[in-house]
Amino acid sequence: SASRAAGIIGVGVIGRSWAMLFASGGFQVKLYDIEQQQIRNALENIRKEMKLLEQAGALKGSLSAEEQLSLISGCPNIQEAVEGAMHIQECVPEDLELKKKIFAQLDSIVDDRVILSSSTSCLMPSKLFAGLVHVKQCIVAHPVNPPYYIPLVELVPHPETAPTTVDRTHALMKKIGQCPMRVQKEVAGFVLNRLQYAIISEAWRLVEEGIVSPSDLDLVMSEGLGMRYAFIGPLETMHLNAEGMLSYCDRYSEGMKHVLKTFGPIPEFSRATAEKVNQDMCVKVPDDPEHLAARRQWRDECLMRLAKLKSQVQPQ
């Protein structure tokens, strides 16, 4: 039925991931891209991917790969992708002018019910949706790469986005097996990248100052912090590492402030340090396309297995 259809604009890696996620939830998916050949490639790519997932027992949803594939089709024009859809997910490259052009186009053809959502990782909703008639229906739903294995979706409203738009998008994301969270108001980098950049920046300073080697730095996360962060966040970690949050702050806030005052300025990410870090990274994963692709495949396999484990241990 019409209320079970989603339109995807732009069929790169992220667009294809969204298509697979929507199909896994039993939604009819309509793909549109400016290049018809891109659509054909995407459908071929999705078919391969879904077959492999099915063989690995990692296909999401209750439908078979064939049933999910039968829900996905290409559209020759943007009107057709929008027709009957209750959600449109824009996935074109990170270029403000290009995205604004797409949203202006969508704005002129949609009704008052459909939700217009962008996958942008860094463009502000206030810039992206400025001046649109249907601004109340617009929202950023930023996935995390690779979205099929990492469930988080950051929902970021425009100042004029209707609360029902946020609620409906939240419910839809849960329905397709993702984990939505609300960013109450827009901020540069949203939330995920702000946390990521805080970690990158201190990691870079520690390496640059010769306190730790790049590969040892990564171990601190993969064998240390990351082990707990795969299940609980930094705030709950504090809560559990003392007799609750208040006791944690009483006990550790002075020590934390003392250490935080020793943090250096924002790194320059100089070429010299980048080369030093790259050298260390390449010992484990050489930076040619084959090695990188193989390592990404290994990463995705690990994420897939971690997701399975999490579904067993966590009451959803």
N, C-alpha and C positions, 0 to 999 in steps of 0.2 A: 504494500500500500504506500501511498505518497508519503505518509509520515515516517516511513522506514527507509527513506532514501537520503544519501549524502552525496554532495558534489565535491570533487577534488580538482583544484585548479593548479596545474603544474605537476608533472609526474617524474620528478627527480627522485633521489633516494628517500627523502622525507614523504613526498606525495605517495610513493609506492607503499611505504610503511603504513601510512594512514589508511590507504585502500585496503590493505590486508587486515588491519585492526577492525575497520568498520564491517568488512565482510565476515570476520570471525564472530561478530555480534549479530549476524543475520541481516545486516543492512544491505540494501541495494546500493551499489557504488557506481557513480558516473565520473569517468576521468576526462578532463579536458586539458589540452596543451596547445600552444600556438603551432607547434610542429606535429602534424599527423603521424609522422614516422616515430616520434617520441612516444606517442600513445601505443603504437604497435609494439615497440621495444619494451615498454613498461608492462604490457599484458603478458608478453612472452616471459619477461623476467619474473613477474609475480607467479606465473604458472610453475616455473622451475623451482622457485623458492618454496612455494606451498607444498609441492611434491616432496621436496627434501625434508621439510618440517614434518610432514605426515610420516615419512619413513622413520624419522628420528623420534617419533612419538611426541613431538613438541608443537604440533599445530594447535593454535588457540581455538576456543569455542567448541560447540557440540556438533557442528556440521563437518562433513568430509571435505577434503580439498576440492573435489569436483563440484560439490554443492556451493562452496564458497566462491570458486572461480566463476560459476554460472551467475553469481550476483554482480560481478564486475564487468562493466562495458565502457568502451570509448565513445566520446561524443565529438562530432565534427565542429560544433560551435559552442560558445559559452552559454547561450540561451538554453540549449538542450541539457547542459549539465545542471542548470539551475532549476529547470522545470520539475516541479513536484518534490524538490529536495527540502528537508527541514533544517539541514545544516550544510554550509559550504565551508570547506577548509582550503585556504589559499596557501600554496607551497612553492611560489616562484622564488628566484634568487633574491638574496638580501640587498635589494636596491630600492631605496625609498620611492623614487619616481616611478619605477616599474610597478611596485605594489600599489601606489596611489592610483595609477592608471587603471589597474585591475579593479580596485574597489570602486572607483568612479563608474566603471562599466557595470559592475554588479549592482551598484546603488540604483542605476537607471532601470534595471529589469526585475528586481526582486519585489516580493510583497511585504507586508508588515509582520509576517510570522517567521520567516526563515532567519537563522542565525548566520552572520557573516564573521568568520573566524580566521585569524592569521597565524601561521606557524613561526613568525619571526622570532629570532632569539635576542635581538638587540634594538629593534626600532620601537619608539614610544607610541603607544596607542593614540596619544593626543596629536602626534604628527601624522600617523598612518591614516586615521579616520577623520581628520579635520574637514569640516564642511560637508559631510555626507548627510543626506536626508534621513537615512536609516541608521544614524549613529547609535541610537539606543539598542540596536540589534548587533552591534559590533564588539568584538572581544579578541584579545590575543590568547591563543592556546598554544603555548610553546612546549613541544615535546623534547625529550632528551635522546641523543643519538647513542645506540640504535633503539628507536622507539618500540620495536616489537618485543625487545627484551627488558627495556627499562621503562617501568610504567608511569613515572612521574610526568604530569602535565601542569605547567604553571599557567593559571588563568589570570590575565591582567586586563582590567577594564579601562576603557576611556572614561574620563570624568563624567560623561553623560550616559554611559552604558546602563541600561535598565537592570535592576537587581534580578528580575526574572530571567534575563539573558544569561547572567552568571549562574543562576541556579539550574537552568535548563542545560547549559553546557557541562556543568559539574555532573549532573545526573547522566548525561549522555556518555561522558568519559568513563564513568563507573560501569555503565552498561557494556562498553566495549572492552572492559577489563583493564583500563588504565587507572592511575591513581592521581586524581586532580587535587591541586591545592590552590587556595585563593591568595593572590597578592592584592591587598586591600586598596593600595593606590600605586600608580606607576612610579618607578625609580630606575635610574640607569642600571642596566645589567640584570633587572628583575631580582630574584632571590638566589637562584641556583648559581648564576655566574658571579654574583657578589661573593658568595661563600667560596666558590672555586678560585676566584682571583685572589682572595685573602690568603688561601693556602699556597697558590702559585707564588705569590709575592714573598712570603716568608721562606718558602722552599728555595727560591732564587737567591735571596740574601744569604742563607746558610751555606749554600754551595759556593757562591761568589767569595764569601769571606773565608773559605777553606775550612769550615767547621765540619763538613760532612761531604762525602763523595756523592755524585748524582745517583748512583745505583743504591747506595745505602739510604739516601733520603727517601727513595721510592719504597724501600723495605719498611720504613717507619709507618707508611700508610698501608701498604698491602698486607703486612704481617702484624700491624699494630692497630692504629686508629681505624683503618678500613674494616677490620674484622668486626668491631662493634658497630661502626656506622652502617654496616649492611643491614642492621636490624633496629637500632635505635639512634636517635639524633643527638646532637651535642647538648641540648637542654635536658633531655631525659638522662643522659650520661651523668651530668652534674647531680641531678636528683638522686640517682642510684649510688653515686660515689660518696655519699655522706648520708646522714639521716634526713634526706629530703633537701630541697633547694635552699631553704633558709639556713639550714645547718651548713650546707656547702659554702654559701656566701660568707657566713660568719667565719668559717674556718679558713677559706682560701682566697677571699677577695684581695686582701693586702698583698699576698704573695703574687697573685695574678697581675695586679697593677704594677708591682715592682718589675716583673719580667716584661710586661707590655711596654713599659717606658724605655726598654732597651731595644725595641724594634727599630730598624733603620727606615730611611725614606723609601718612597716608591722606587723600585729598581728601574734602571734605564733599559734593561734587557739587551745589554751591549753584545755586539757581534762576537767579541772575544769569549765572553762567558757562554754564549749560545753555542759556539764551536766546541768549547770544553765539554758542555753537557751533551751535545750531539755525539761526540766521540765516545763517551761513556754509554750512551743509549745504543749506539750502533754495535757495540760489543755483543749485546744481547739480540738486538733486532736491527740488522743493516737497513739503511734507509732507501733501498731500491723497492720498486712497486711490488715485486713478488714476495719479498720477506715481510713487508708491511701488510699486504693482503692476507698472508698466512697467519700472521700474528693477530690481525683483527678477527679472523675466523675463529682462532683459538679463544680470543676474548669473548666473542659472542656465544661460543659453546659454554664457556664458564658461566656467563650471565644466565644462559638458559637453565643450566643446572642449579644455579643459585636461586633462580625464580621458582623452580620446582620445590627446592628445599623450603623456601619461605612460605610457599602455599601450604606445605605440610605442617610447619611449626606455628604459623600465625593464624589464630581464628580471625577470618576476614571481617 
